[in-house]
Amino acid sequence: MTLRTQTPSVGQAALPAHSMIPLPAAWLPLVEAQLQAEEMVLAWLEIDLSAGLRFARGLVVLTGQRLLARSADDSEWQSHSLR
């Protein structure tokens, strides 16, 4: 097994105003559309397995208010409140 870490370059990630960490550029507009006013991205994890156990891109985003998740199979984001 090989573990690789990759530092995002300017073209790969962007730092939106509501995040302290860069988000993948491909996901940025989709995540921004889901965030509420004053909601900040605290962490994110890009996944590569769908709910149907097929290789597919997805993203899990943690904010101060909720956990957001979306895979390639999903038509909408899943949202789970932390409170």
C-alpha positions in Angstrom: 0.0 0.0 0.0 1.3 3.4 -0.9 0.2 6.5 0.9 0.7 9.8 -0.8 0.0 13.3 0.4 -0.5 16.1 -1.9 -0.3 19.8 -1.2 -3.0 21.6 -3.2 -1.7 24.0 -5.8 -3.5 27.2 -6.7 -5.3 25.5 -9.6 -6.5 22.5 -7.5 -7.9 24.3 -4.5 -9.4 27.6 -3.5 -9.9 29.3 -0.2 -13.4 30.8 0.0 -14.2 33.6 2.4 -16.1 31.1 4.7 -13.3 28.6 5.1 -10.0 28.5 6.9 -8.8 25.6 4.7 -8.7 25.2 0.9 -11.5 23.3 -0.8 -11.0 21.3 -4.0 -11.8 23.6 -6.9 -14.2 21.2 -8.5 -16.3 21.1 -5.3 -16.1 24.8 -4.4 -19.2 26.1 -6.2 -21.3 23.2 -4.9 -20.2 23.6 -1.3 -20.6 27.4 -1.4 -24.2 26.9 -2.6 -25.0 24.8 0.4 -23.5 27.0 3.1 -25.7 29.3 5.2 -24.7 32.8 6.2 -22.0 32.7 8.8 -21.4 29.0 8.3 -17.7 28.1 8.2 -16.0 25.0 6.8 -13.9 23.4 9.5 -12.8 20.3 7.7 -13.5 18.2 4.6 -12.7 14.8 3.3 -12.9 13.8 -0.4 -14.1 10.2 -0.7 -13.9 7.8 -3.7 -16.6 5.2 -2.9 -20.3 5.6 -3.5 -23.1 4.2 -1.3 -23.4 1.4 -3.9 -19.7 0.5 -3.2 -18.6 1.7 -6.7 -15.6 4.0 -7.2 -17.0 7.5 -7.5 -16.0 10.9 -6.2 -17.7 12.4 -3.2 -17.2 14.9 -0.4 -17.9 15.2 3.3 -17.8 18.7 4.8 -17.8 19.6 8.5 -19.0 23.0 9.5 -19.7 24.4 13.0 -23.4 23.6 12.5 -23.7 20.5 10.5 -22.1 17.7 8.5 -22.7 17.8 4.7 -22.1 14.8 2.4 -22.5 14.1 -1.3 -21.4 11.4 -3.6 -21.6 11.1 -7.4 -24.7 8.9 -7.0 -26.5 11.6 -4.9 -28.7 14.2 -6.7 -28.7 16.4 -3.5 -26.5 17.0 -0.5 -27.2 15.1 2.7 -27.3 17.4 5.7 -27.0 16.3 9.4 -27.3 18.9 12.2 -24.7 18.7 14.9 -27.2 19.9 17.6 
